[in-house]
Amino acid sequence: MVRLGGMTQFAIEPKCAGVRVMRWDMSSDDPPAKDWATEPFVMLAIDFEPGAAEQRWWLWSGEEGKGSEHEIAAHICDIARGVGAKIVR
């Protein structure tokens, strides 16, 4: 899933101010915090390829893309904060 470098980008990206990011190894049955699902959330998966300049990502709601760690953090935080276009299904 998300490597340390990617998590750092979420921490330093100004667009992520106020967005809480939790790391969860999906092989574990225990979520990262007991209250993780009591607030609105988006679930992000990253298909990490070591050494690749860009990584594929997708949200469980269906959106997907590819980008650098910085681009992913900025884009995901925009989505989490409700900034930008709305996707209508």
MDAnalysis code that builds the backbone (N, CA, C; Angstrom):
import MDAnalysis as mda
import numpy as np

u = mda.Universe.empty(267, n_residues=89, atom_resindex=np.repeat(np.arange(89), 3), trajectory=True)
u.add_TopologyAttr("name", ["N", "CA", "C"] * 89)
u.add_TopologyAttr("resid", np.arange(1, 90))
u.add_TopologyAttr("resname", ["MET", "VAL", "ARG", "LEU", "GLY", "GLY", "MET", "THR", "GLN", "PHE", "ALA", "ILE", "GLU", "PRO", "LYS", "CYS", "ALA", "GLY", "VAL", "ARG", "VAL", "MET", "ARG", "TRP", "ASP", "MET", "SER", "SER", "ASP", "ASP", "PRO", "PRO", "ALA", "LYS", "ASP", "TRP", "ALA", "THR", "GLU", "PRO", "PHE", "VAL", "MET", "LEU", "ALA", "ILE", "ASP", "PHE", "GLU", "PRO", "GLY", "ALA", "ALA", "GLU", "GLN", "ARG", "TRP", "TRP", "LEU", "TRP", "SER", "GLY", "GLU", "GLU", "GLY", "LYS", "GLY", "SER", "GLU", "HIS", "GLU", "ILE", "ALA", "ALA", "HIS", "ILE", "CYS", "ASP", "ILE", "ALA", "ARG", "GLY", "VAL", "GLY", "ALA", "LYS", "ILE", "VAL", "ARG"])
u.atoms.positions = np.array([
    [0.839, -1.186, 0.000],
    [0.000, 0.000, 0.000],
    [0.878, 1.241, 0.000],
    [0.590, 2.210, 0.827],
    [1.307, 3.481, 0.830],
    [2.638, 3.330, 1.559],
    [3.714, 3.743, 0.920],
    [5.036, 3.719, 1.543],
    [5.245, 5.001, 2.334],
    [6.274, 5.033, 3.168],
    [6.546, 6.187, 4.014],
    [6.645, 7.475, 3.221],
    [7.322, 7.469, 2.047],
    [7.444, 8.672, 1.241],
    [6.082, 9.241, 0.886],
    [5.148, 8.376, 0.523],
    [3.800, 8.819, 0.184],
    [3.081, 9.423, 1.372],
    [3.242, 8.823, 2.536],
    [2.604, 9.362, 3.729],
    [3.184, 10.730, 4.065],
    [4.492, 10.899, 3.845],
    [5.125, 12.192, 4.080],
    [4.501, 13.247, 3.189],
    [4.203, 12.916, 1.956],
    [3.595, 13.881, 1.037],
    [2.230, 14.335, 1.545],
    [1.459, 13.445, 2.125],
    [0.176, 13.840, 2.704],
    [0.392, 14.814, 3.855],
    [1.452, 14.599, 4.627],
    [1.727, 15.443, 5.787],
    [2.180, 16.843, 5.394],
    [2.919, 16.976, 4.290],
    [3.461, 18.286, 3.925],
    [2.652, 19.013, 2.865],
    [1.679, 18.362, 2.239],
    [0.872, 18.998, 1.190],
    [-0.136, 19.958, 1.831],
    [-0.073, 21.262, 1.500],
    [-1.015, 22.223, 2.087],
    [-2.485, 21.873, 1.841],
    [-2.795, 21.242, 0.718],
    [-4.186, 20.860, 0.429],
    [-4.712, 19.816, 1.410],
    [-3.809, 19.175, 2.141],
    [-4.207, 18.123, 3.078],
    [-4.439, 18.647, 4.501],
    [-4.310, 19.953, 4.690],
    [-4.557, 20.523, 6.018],
    [-5.972, 20.166, 6.459],
    [-6.100, 19.571, 7.623],
    [-7.406, 19.189, 8.149],
    [-7.881, 17.810, 7.714],
    [-7.147, 17.158, 6.820],
    [-7.506, 15.813, 6.370],
    [-6.725, 14.811, 7.219],
    [-7.423, 13.874, 7.808],
    [-6.769, 12.849, 8.620],
    [-6.468, 11.646, 7.733],
    [-5.216, 11.226, 7.729],
    [-4.771, 10.103, 6.909],
    [-4.361, 8.973, 7.835],
    [-4.898, 7.793, 7.572],
    [-4.545, 6.618, 8.362],
    [-4.014, 5.545, 7.427],
    [-2.982, 4.877, 7.846],
    [-2.413, 3.780, 7.073],
    [-2.948, 2.470, 7.626],
    [-3.364, 1.599, 6.718],
    [-3.904, 0.304, 7.130],
    [-3.366, -0.756, 6.193],
    [-2.657, -1.720, 6.737],
    [-2.197, -2.866, 5.982],
    [-3.391, -3.802, 5.854],
    [-3.884, -3.955, 4.646],
    [-5.119, -4.720, 4.448],
    [-4.999, -6.183, 4.849],
    [-3.777, -6.668, 5.078],
    [-3.633, -8.056, 5.513],
    [-3.972, -8.207, 6.998],
    [-4.127, -7.075, 7.682],
    [-4.469, -7.099, 9.103],
    [-5.984, -6.982, 9.268],
    [-6.529, -7.707, 10.225],
    [-7.965, -7.622, 10.494],
    [-8.310, -6.402, 11.336],
    [-7.313, -5.763, 11.914],
    [-7.550, -4.643, 12.813],
    [-7.431, -3.313, 12.079],
    [-8.497, -2.503, 12.067],
    [-8.389, -1.171, 11.463],
    [-7.434, -0.308, 12.283],
    [-6.915, 0.788, 11.693],
    [-5.915, 1.598, 12.378],
    [-6.427, 2.350, 13.600],
    [-7.709, 2.600, 13.684],
    [-8.277, 3.297, 14.843],
    [-9.712, 2.827, 15.004],
    [-10.163, 2.754, 16.223],
    [-11.514, 2.246, 16.463],
    [-12.603, 3.140, 15.872],
    [-12.328, 4.433, 15.727],
    [-13.342, 5.345, 15.202],
    [-13.142, 5.651, 13.720],
    [-12.414, 4.812, 13.003],
    [-12.058, 5.124, 11.622],
    [-13.268, 5.258, 10.708],
    [-14.358, 4.604, 11.003],
    [-15.519, 4.659, 10.107],
    [-16.662, 5.496, 10.672],
    [-16.424, 6.254, 11.737],
    [-17.507, 7.056, 12.306],
    [-17.596, 8.435, 11.654],
    [-16.618, 8.779, 10.814],
    [-16.610, 10.049, 10.098],
    [-16.599, 9.753, 8.600],
    [-17.014, 10.713, 7.764],
    [-16.912, 10.493, 6.313],
    [-15.462, 10.182, 5.934],
    [-15.274, 9.259, 4.987],
    [-13.921, 8.882, 4.609],
    [-13.871, 8.428, 3.159],
    [-12.676, 8.432, 2.607],
    [-12.405, 7.817, 1.310],
    [-11.323, 6.768, 1.540],
    [-11.394, 5.666, 0.801],
    [-10.382, 4.622, 0.933],
    [-9.539, 4.614, -0.329],
    [-8.252, 4.806, -0.142],
    [-7.274, 4.896, -1.219],
    [-6.407, 3.647, -1.252],
    [-6.198, 3.119, -2.447],
    [-5.255, 2.021, -2.638],
    [-4.212, 2.478, -3.646],
    [-2.967, 2.143, -3.376],
    [-1.874, 2.478, -4.286],
    [-1.183, 1.191, -4.694],
    [-1.065, 0.991, -6.002],
    [-0.366, -0.172, -6.539],
    [1.110, 0.202, -6.623],
    [1.811, 0.102, -5.501],
    [3.177, 0.595, -5.387],
    [4.150, -0.244, -6.206],
    [4.911, 0.431, -7.067],
    [5.976, -0.200, -7.840],
    [7.284, 0.473, -7.444],
    [8.151, -0.221, -6.721],
    [9.410, 0.384, -6.287],
    [10.194, 0.981, -7.466],
    [10.665, 2.201, -7.275],
    [11.480, 2.862, -8.278],
    [10.711, 3.573, -9.373],
    [9.409, 3.346, -9.474],
    [8.617, 3.998, -10.527],
    [8.389, 5.465, -10.175],
    [8.489, 6.345, -11.183],
    [8.276, 7.778, -10.964],
    [6.810, 8.079, -10.667],
    [5.915, 7.279, -11.218],
    [4.479, 7.439, -10.987],
    [3.912, 6.129, -10.467],
    [2.868, 6.254, -9.661],
    [2.188, 5.086, -9.088],
    [0.711, 5.124, -9.470],
    [0.147, 3.951, -9.740],
    [-1.294, 3.850, -9.989],
    [-2.022, 3.882, -8.662],
    [-3.165, 4.580, -8.632],
    [-3.967, 4.631, -7.420],
    [-5.437, 4.504, -7.802],
    [-6.251, 4.137, -6.841],
    [-7.700, 4.121, -7.034],
    [-8.388, 4.265, -5.697],
    [-9.578, 4.815, -5.779],
    [-10.447, 4.922, -4.599],
    [-11.494, 3.838, -4.698],
    [-11.949, 3.378, -3.576],
    [-12.967, 2.332, -3.577],
    [-14.278, 2.816, -4.172],
    [-14.424, 4.124, -4.327],
    [-15.639, 4.666, -4.947],
    [-15.554, 4.643, -6.466],
    [-14.402, 4.255, -7.029],
    [-14.294, 4.084, -8.472],
    [-13.318, 5.012, -9.187],
    [-12.959, 6.136, -8.592],
    [-12.013, 7.030, -9.237],
    [-10.633, 6.387, -9.245],
    [-9.848, 6.696, -10.268],
    [-8.502, 6.161, -10.334],
    [-7.602, 7.103, -11.110],
    [-6.304, 6.904, -10.965],
    [-5.366, 7.754, -11.672],
    [-3.954, 7.247, -11.515],
    [-3.017, 8.093, -11.925],
    [-1.602, 7.760, -11.848],
    [-0.854, 9.059, -11.623],
    [0.162, 9.043, -10.776],
    [0.925, 10.257, -10.549],
    [2.069, 10.047, -9.591],
    [2.817, 11.129, -9.375],
    [3.895, 11.106, -8.388],
    [3.265, 11.105, -6.994],
    [4.081, 10.864, -5.985],
    [3.568, 10.873, -4.606],
    [2.924, 12.225, -4.285],
    [3.563, 13.307, -4.701],
    [3.019, 14.644, -4.457],
    [1.685, 14.840, -5.180],
    [1.613, 14.449, -6.440],
    [0.375, 14.600, -7.211],
    [-0.764, 13.788, -6.604],
    [-0.450, 12.578, -6.169],
    [-1.476, 11.733, -5.559],
    [-2.000, 12.387, -4.284],
    [-1.104, 12.839, -3.421],
    [-1.532, 13.458, -2.164],
    [-2.410, 14.676, -2.426],
    [-2.001, 15.549, -3.326],
    [-2.775, 16.755, -3.615],
    [-4.150, 16.404, -4.174],
    [-4.199, 15.455, -5.092],
    [-5.473, 15.093, -5.722],
    [-6.422, 14.413, -4.731],
    [-5.900, 13.478, -3.954],
    [-6.738, 12.761, -2.993],
    [-7.268, 13.712, -1.926],
    [-6.453, 14.650, -1.475],
    [-6.918, 15.598, -0.461],
    [-7.980, 16.536, -1.028],
    [-7.866, 16.909, -2.304],
    [-8.941, 17.678, -2.941],
    [-10.242, 16.887, -2.909],
    [-10.172, 15.610, -3.241],
    [-11.371, 14.761, -3.236],
    [-11.922, 14.648, -1.816],
    [-11.050, 14.384, -0.852],
    [-11.496, 14.209, 0.533],
    [-12.141, 15.481, 1.086],
    [-11.657, 16.626, 0.664],
    [-12.205, 17.902, 1.144],
    [-13.393, 18.371, 0.313],
    [-13.719, 17.646, -0.765],
    [-14.862, 18.023, -1.601],
    [-14.566, 19.187, -2.525],
    [-13.288, 19.376, -2.877],
    [-12.884, 20.471, -3.751],
    [-12.883, 19.996, -5.188],
    [-13.334, 20.837, -6.100],
    [-13.302, 20.483, -7.516],
    [-14.634, 19.935, -7.990],
    [-14.584, 19.308, -9.144],
    [-15.789, 18.790, -9.781],
    [-16.395, 17.658, -8.964],
    [-17.688, 17.533, -9.052],
    [-18.393, 16.437, -8.403],
    [-18.638, 15.339, -9.421],
    [-18.453, 14.103, -9.007],
    [-18.692, 12.956, -9.880],
    [-20.107, 12.468, -9.613],
    [-20.900, 12.426, -10.666],
    [-22.291, 12.003, -10.545],
    [-22.418, 10.651, -11.230],
    [-22.998, 9.717, -10.522],
    [-23.169, 8.363, -11.093],
    [-24.623, 8.128, -11.384],
])
